[in-house]
């Protein structure tokens, strides 16, 4: 079965009848359905994560073009020319901790892929750039429009432990039972630099905002750094004590000083700035593998400025 919304968006689902290589089967099916995609276009799309393989109950991306598929296997091909042609700036490796790595994620890069591709994600970028190559697991997320520090795990143990810290802000020893028998508290500190509309120095310092978000408790602490009078904008540091979706952006809007570039909660000018002026600049936590205290911070060149 195939769905074609237009010539640039194609969705195919193929049940394998005879054994053969993935690329040969896909190319043959396209020819049969009169879908005009060259072998080069197919290869590029597959390299960017557009092809999936289902075997039994398990479905995963397939990049090995010559992999021999068996009868009853299923191929799923999602071709979206606009998505596949998207480009983003490169991420910057901050630290390779072997079990996990720390990166600077630029504006526009995704934390996680979709069925259409994963070539613009931090996880795929880390997998391609690290030596030796390792598995990749998402730990936490940064909005596509935000930038800054993000962790990528390379073992399931690290992924479980780090995810527990980001979710509960405590160290989960179930991820590594050899550490201790009793749970150990692990404080997670996350700081952001944000450029806000208006003069934040006129508000109480530090500016602690406790407004609930979607009925859930939320707390952010805004601290003024500098004010640009010509632009009427403020650079502030924000520490979040809860991890609600869009927490900083919502709290900034609640005090009527929205984040510059925030089209969802603010009033970004389409003719002016396009990047959301929100960046994760430092992370401190207890490593779930070694129990060492870890601190990572962006160098000044990567931080926001007027």
C-alpha positions, 0 to 999 in steps of 0.5 A: 500500500502507498499514500502519495499526498503530492509528488514530494511526500510518499509513504510506502508499506511493503510486505516482503514476498521473496527474499532480497536486498532492501534497496532492490525491493524498494526500488522495484516497488517504486518502479511498479507503482510508477514512483519516480525516485532514483536509486541515489535519492533512495539511498540518501533518504535511507541514510537520513533515516526514512526507511524502517523494517518490521520483523515480527513485533519489532520495528526499527530504522534500517540503513543497511542497503544490502541487508537481505530481507525474508518473506513476511518482513515489512518495509516502511518508507517515508519520503518527505522532500522538505524534511529530507532537505533540511540542514542544521548547524553542527553540534559541538562536543563538550565532553566524551564521558564514554558512557554518555557524552555532552554536546552543545545543540544548536538552534534548529537541531532536534532532540529526537527524530520522527518516522520521516528522518533522524538526520537533524537530531543530536542523537544521530549526529553523536552516533556519526561523529563519536569514535569509537561509534556507540549506541545512542539513547535520548536522556532529556530534551531541548526544544528545536528552537532552543540551544545549549547543553544536552546529554546523550547516553551510550549504554542502557545503564547510563540512559536509565540512570541519567533519565531518572536524575532528569525526571526525579532529580535523585540518583536511581541505584536500580540503574547500577545496583553495584553502587549502593544498596540505598538510594543516594540523593543527587541534586540536578542543577540546570541553568539557562541564559535567556534574553527577555523583552523589557528591563528585568532589573526593575523586578525583585532579584532574584525573581522567583516565579512559582506559577503552576503550569497546566495544574502542576507545580512549577518554579523558576528563578530569574536573575538579571545579568545585563540590560540593553537600553537601545533594544529594551531587552535583558539578559538573565540567568534562569534556574529551573527547579521543575521540568515542565514543558516550555516552563521558562517560556511560559513563566517569562510570558506570565511576567509580561517579559516574553523570551525574544524569538518566542512565537508561541508564548511571545510576539516574535517579529517575523522580520527580525530575529528567528532564533529563540533566545534561550540556551542551556548554559550549565549542568551539574549532577551526580554521575549514576555510573561513578557517583562523581560530581559532574559540572559542564558549562558552555564556553563564552563563545557559545553563550547568548549575547546582545 
